[in-house]
Amino acid sequence: MQTERMNTAMRSLADQSGDVRAEQTKADQLKQKIAESFANLLEATENVNTELTAMFSSIQSLTGVVAKTRDVEAETSRTVGTLNALITHTGHIEGIENAHKNPSGSIAG
């Protein structure tokens, strides 16, 4: 009878030992999955960082383009103003010259 109890206890101990090993294997697999997940997360974070860096670079380039566009716009506005002044001045001079050519005020035709 005592041998039977001993055998039962040894089987129970062997079963429990097997269960512990199975749980240890599951824990090891879980640790591996966690490590892989962190590696994937790190890679994704690095990719996002790279994309953000590229976006900031593009924004800086666009800011430069906008500034240059504003400079060109201002220069164009000044040039148009100068041309308008010249056109007005030329028209005024032609009016004076025409008045001198035709002092009676009639339209030369």
C-alpha positions as CSV (number, residue, x, y, z in Angstrom):
1,M,0.0,0.0,0.0
2,Q,2.8,2.4,0.8
3,T,4.4,1.6,-2.5
4,E,1.2,2.4,-4.2
5,R,1.1,5.8,-2.5
6,M,4.7,6.4,-3.4
7,N,4.0,5.5,-7.0
8,T,0.9,7.8,-7.1
9,A,2.9,10.6,-5.5
10,M,5.8,10.1,-8.0
11,R,3.3,10.1,-10.9
12,S,1.7,13.3,-9.6
13,L,5.1,14.9,-9.2
14,A,6.1,13.9,-12.7
15,D,2.8,15.2,-14.1
16,Q,3.3,18.5,-12.2
17,S,6.9,18.7,-13.4
18,G,5.6,18.2,-17.0
19,D,3.0,20.9,-16.5
20,V,5.7,23.3,-15.1
21,R,7.9,22.6,-18.2
22,A,4.9,23.2,-20.5
23,E,4.1,26.5,-18.8
24,Q,7.8,27.4,-18.9
25,T,7.8,26.8,-22.7
26,K,4.7,28.9,-23.0
27,A,6.3,31.7,-21.0
28,D,9.5,31.5,-23.1
29,Q,7.3,31.7,-26.3
30,L,5.5,34.7,-24.9
31,K,8.8,36.4,-24.0
32,Q,9.9,35.8,-27.6
33,K,6.7,37.3,-29.0
34,I,7.0,40.3,-26.7
35,A,10.6,40.8,-27.9
36,E,9.5,40.6,-31.5
37,S,6.7,43.0,-30.9
38,F,9.1,45.5,-29.4
39,A,11.5,45.1,-32.3
40,N,8.6,45.7,-34.7
41,L,7.5,48.7,-32.7
42,L,11.0,50.1,-32.8
43,E,11.2,49.6,-36.5
44,A,7.8,51.3,-37.0
45,T,8.9,54.2,-34.8
46,E,12.1,54.7,-36.8
47,N,10.1,54.6,-40.0
48,V,7.7,57.3,-38.6
49,N,10.7,59.4,-37.5
50,T,12.2,59.1,-41.0
51,E,8.8,60.2,-42.6
52,L,8.5,63.1,-40.2
53,T,12.0,64.2,-40.9
54,A,11.2,64.2,-44.6
55,M,8.0,66.1,-44.0
56,F,9.8,68.8,-42.0
57,S,12.4,69.1,-44.8
58,S,9.6,69.5,-47.4
59,I,7.9,72.1,-45.2
60,Q,11.2,74.0,-45.0
61,S,11.6,73.8,-48.7
62,L,8.1,75.0,-49.3
63,T,8.6,77.9,-46.9
64,G,11.7,78.9,-48.9
65,V,9.6,78.7,-52.2
66,V,6.8,80.8,-50.7
67,A,9.4,83.4,-49.5
68,K,10.9,83.5,-53.0
69,T,7.5,83.8,-54.6
70,R,6.6,86.7,-52.4
71,D,9.9,88.4,-53.4
72,V,9.1,87.9,-57.1
73,E,5.6,89.1,-56.5
74,A,6.9,92.3,-54.9
75,E,9.4,92.9,-57.6
76,T,6.7,92.3,-60.3
77,S,4.5,94.8,-58.5
78,R,7.3,97.4,-58.5
79,T,8.0,96.7,-62.2
80,V,4.3,97.1,-63.1
81,G,4.2,100.3,-61.1
82,T,7.2,101.6,-63.0
83,L,5.7,100.6,-66.3
84,N,2.4,102.3,-65.5
85,A,4.3,105.5,-64.5
86,L,6.3,105.4,-67.8
87,I,3.1,104.8,-69.8
88,T,1.3,107.6,-68.1
89,H,4.4,109.9,-68.5
90,T,4.8,109.0,-72.1
91,G,1.1,109.6,-72.7
92,H,1.4,113.0,-71.0
93,I,4.4,113.9,-73.1
94,E,2.6,112.8,-76.3
95,G,-0.3,115.0,-75.3
96,I,2.0,118.0,-74.9
97,E,3.7,117.3,-78.2
98,N,0.4,117.0,-80.0
99,A,-0.8,120.2,-78.4
100,H,2.3,122.0,-79.7
101,K,1.9,120.6,-83.2
102,N,-1.8,121.4,-83.3
103,P,-2.2,124.6,-81.2
104,S,-5.8,125.2,-82.3
105,G,-7.0,122.3,-80.3
106,S,-8.5,120.5,-83.2
107,I,-7.9,116.9,-83.6
108,A,-5.3,116.1,-86.3
109,G,-6.5,113.5,-88.5
